[in-house]
Amino acid sequence: MRHVAFAQLSPFQQDVVGKLSAILRVADALDYHHQSKIKDLTCKMQSKKKLAIHVNGKGDLTREIDYALEKADLMNKVYDVETVID
């Protein structure tokens, strides 16, 4: 473990931190330019292993979506899903 504080957490707490971190990474990536371009989003399980995130906002959201997909690796791992964003 590289982080002492994380290592001191119980396994349950480490699991919670991992799951919340996964969500936060994707959320942060969706505000790629810190311009609050995303106005709303919906998340839906399309199948048992596929999480679909639909975003609405102003302007071209291509970079935000691409960056969020890059950051979705942890989400895919901890939730055992494939994340798709449109």
Backbone as a ProteinNet text record, in pm:
[ID]
protein_1_A
[PRIMARY]
MRHVAFAQLSPFQQDVVGKLSAILRVADALDYHHQSKIKDLTCKMQSKKKLAIHVNGKGDLTREIDYALEKADLMNKVYDVETVID
[TERTIARY]
84.1	0	89.1	62.1	141.9	93.3	-29.9	-85.7	-108	-36.3	-41.7	-182.4	-248.2	-383.4	-480.5	-468.8	-555.9	-529	-404.4	-367.2	-422.3	-444.6	-495.3	-646.7	-713.3	-858	-890.6	-1007.5	-1053.3	-1080.2	-1084.6	-1116.1	-1249	-1349	-1477.6	-1460.5	-1385.6	-1363.7	-1281.8	-1183.9	-1105.1	-1194.2	-1287.6	-1381.3	-1467.7	-1518	-1600.3	-1519.7	-1397.8	-1312.3	-1285.5	-1260.1	-1236.7	-1357	-1474.8	-1597.4	-1626.1	-1610.4	-1634.3	-1527.9	-1405.3	-1298.2	-1326.5	-1378.7	-1411.3	-1515.4	-1617.3	-1722	-1664.3	-1585.1	-1528.1	-1435.9	-1358.3	-1268	-1345.6	-1455.8	-1537	-1604.5	-1659.7	-1725	-1627.1	-1507.5	-1406.3	-1368.9	-1355.2	-1320.4	-1430.7	-1554.1	-1664.3	-1664	-1583	-1564.3	-1420.6	-1379.6	-1243	-1183.8	-1258.2	-1207.9	-1254.2	-1318.7	-1370.7	-1458.1	-1542.4	-1634.3	-1780.5	-1801.8	-1938	-2024.3	-1968	-2041.4	-2151.4	-2131.3	-2232.1	-2341.5	-2464.2	-2576.6	-2653.6	-2660.6	-2720.7	-2674.2	-2692.8	-2656.8	-2748.5	-2758.2	-2832.3	-2743.9	-2756.7	-2683.1	-2783.9	-2756.8	-2847.9	-2768.2	-2800.3	-2740.2	-2812.2	-2740.1	-2800.1	-2807.3	-2715.9	-2715.6	-2643.1	-2627.2	-2562.2	-2418.4	-2355.4	-2214.2	-2187.9	-2293.6	-2273.2	-2343.9	-2264.1	-2315.1	-2315.1	-2433.1	-2445.6	-2465.8	-2383.1	-2395.9	-2429.5	-2543	-2585.9	-2571.1	-2497.1	-2473.8	-2542.9	-2590.7	-2646.8	-2572.4	-2549.4	-2481.6	-2470.1	-2388.8	-2374.3	-2242.5	-2247.7	-2126.8	-2083.9	-1964.1	-1905	-1852.5	-1902.8	-1864.2	-1767.6	-1713.7	-1627.7	-1509.1	-1438.6	-1321.1	-1359.9	-1469	-1514.4	-1548.3	-1619.5	-1658.2	-1535	-1445.5	-1324.6	-1240.1	-1223.3	-1143.4	-1211	-1342.8	-1415.5	-1401.1	-1405.5	-1387.3	-1246.6	-1147.7	-1011.5	-1004.3	-1075.4	-1073.5	-1168.1	-1242.8	-1340.7	-1277.6	-1146.5	-1082.3	-1107.6	-1098.6	-1123.6	-1271	-1360.5	-1504	-1529.6	-1471	-1488.6	-1436.9	-1327.1	-1265.6	-1345.9	-1375.5	-1438.4	-1585.7	-1650.9	-1792.2	-1810.4	-1700.9	-1703.1	-1804.2	-1787	-1874.9	-1791.7	-1856.6	-1802.1	-1879.6	-1809.8	-1874.9	-1877.6	-1995.6	-2011.2	-2073.6	-2027.8	-2077	-2114.2	-2233.5	-2274.4	-2345.6
-117.7	0	124.6	212	334.3	443.6	437.4	542.2	488.7	543.8	496.9	508.1	621.4	641.2	539	510.3	411.5	272.4	240.8	110	88.4	195.1	183.7	164.8	179.6	158.9	10.3	-22	-161.2	-202.7	-332	-376.6	-318.2	-311.4	-253.3	-106.7	-32.2	109.7	127.8	42.2	48.9	23.1	-70	-98.7	23.7	88	207.6	318.3	340.4	443.9	412.1	287.9	249	276.1	242.4	264	412.5	489.8	633.7	701	654.5	708.8	684.8	568.6	536.1	632.9	660.2	753.3	894	935.1	1069.2	1091.3	991.6	1005.1	1034.4	961.9	983.4	1120.2	1154.9	1284.9	1399	1388.2	1491.6	1503.4	1391.1	1392	1456.1	1442.2	1503.4	1656.1	1709.9	1854.9	1886.9	1827.1	1830.7	1971.1	2067.2	2204.5	2295.9	2240.9	2318.7	2434.2	2402.1	2500.5	2464.4	2358.9	2314.4	2296.5	2230.5	2209.2	2104.4	2008.3	1903.7	1961.9	1956.9	2012.3	1903.6	1783.9	1671.9	1541.2	1435.5	1303.1	1199.5	1087.5	973.8	850.9	763.5	637.3	524	423.5	309.5	184.1	78.1	-50.8	-104.7	-112.6	-164.6	-316.1	-374.1	-518.8	-540.7	-664.5	-694.1	-642.3	-624.7	-586.4	-457.3	-381	-260.2	-141.3	-41.3	82.4	189.8	243.4	349.5	482.6	578.6	714.2	804.5	872.1	964.9	1106.1	1190.3	1327.2	1427.1	1534.3	1647.6	1771.5	1859.9	1983.2	2077.2	2178.3	2279.8	2262.1	2283.2	2276.1	2133.8	2124.3	1995.5	1927.8	1810.5	1737.8	1623.2	1620.4	1509.2	1488.9	1595	1580.6	1531.9	1584.4	1543	1394.6	1351.1	1209.9	1121.8	1160.6	1081.2	1069.9	1180.9	1179.8	1094.6	1105.5	1024.6	876.2	839.8	698.3	650.8	738.4	702.5	680.1	761.3	753.5	647	581.2	482.2	347.4	334.1	205.6	156.3	244.8	205	168.2	243.8	214	72.5	43.8	-87.6	-199.2	-172.1	-273.8	-296.1	-190.3	-209	-250	-209.4	-247.5	-363.1	-409.8	-520.9	-494.4	-378.2	-338.9	-282.1	-264.9	-186.7	-56	54.6	185.1	242.8	286.2	355.8	491.8	592.9	728.5	787.9	846.3	916.7	1045.5
0	0	0	-93.4	-104.7	-10.4	31.5	116.2	257.4	351.7	490	546.3	526.1	580.4	522.4	393.4	329.7	387	407.3	461.1	601.1	674.9	811	816.7	703.5	700.1	704.4	753.5	752	607.3	578.2	441.9	390.7	477.3	437.3	397.9	480.1	451.1	322.9	301	178.1	56.1	69.7	-38.7	-68.6	35.1	17.1	-49.9	-4.3	-63.3	-210.7	-242	-381.3	-469.4	-420.7	-499	-517.4	-411.5	-422.6	-509.9	-501.2	-584.7	-732.6	-763.7	-902.4	-958.1	-879.8	-922	-935.7	-838.9	-840	-959.2	-996.3	-1111.6	-1238.9	-1259.1	-1379.1	-1372.5	-1257	-1241.3	-1267.1	-1212.3	-1232.1	-1379.9	-1447	-1589	-1673.5	-1631.1	-1706.2	-1694.3	-1606.5	-1598.4	-1639.9	-1747.9	-1801	-1804.6	-1854.9	-1867.4	-1753.9	-1655.6	-1543.1	-1591.2	-1691	-1746.6	-1718.1	-1642.2	-1607.4	-1731.8	-1833.6	-1958.4	-1944.7	-1856	-1834.1	-1745.4	-1794	-1717.4	-1642.5	-1697.5	-1625.2	-1687.4	-1612.1	-1662.2	-1600.1	-1668.4	-1615.7	-1626.6	-1530.6	-1529.7	-1528.3	-1608.4	-1616.3	-1648.5	-1578.9	-1612.5	-1736.2	-1847.7	-1971.2	-1969.2	-1897.5	-1876	-1743.6	-1707.4	-1579.4	-1573.2	-1687.5	-1691.7	-1768.9	-1800.6	-1880.6	-1817.3	-1777	-1719.1	-1826.5	-1856.1	-1956	-1885.1	-1920.2	-1867.4	-1985.3	-1976	-2081.1	-2026	-2098	-2052.1	-2143.9	-2084.9	-2158.2	-2113.8	-2208.3	-2172.2	-2289.1	-2269.9	-2373.7	-2447	-2578	-2658	-2688.4	-2741.7	-2778.1	-2651.9	-2621.7	-2499.9	-2528.9	-2649.1	-2691.5	-2597.5	-2564.2	-2476.6	-2337.9	-2285.5	-2153.2	-2153.2	-2256.1	-2265.1	-2282.7	-2372.5	-2395.8	-2268.7	-2199.3	-2077	-1969.4	-1958.1	-1859.6	-1890.3	-2017	-2053.3	-2017.9	-2034.5	-1993.7	-1842.8	-1767.9	-1621.6	-1566.5	-1652.9	-1608	-1575	-1589.5	-1562.7	-1420.9	-1324	-1185.8	-1166.5	-1228.2	-1221.7	-1276.3	-1389.3	-1451.5	-1361.2	-1294.8	-1209.1	-1080.8	-1008.2	-876.9	-886.1	-994.2	-1010.2	-1108.6	-1167.9	-1263.5	-1375.1	-1439	-1548	-1663.1	-1775.9	-1886.3	-1886	-1879.6	-1876.3	-2017	-2060.5	-2188.3	-2157.6	-2231.3	-2208.4	-2343.1	-2347.6	-2470.1	-2434.3
[MASK]
++++++++++++++++++++++++++++++++++++++++++++++++++++++++++++++++++++++++++++++++++++++

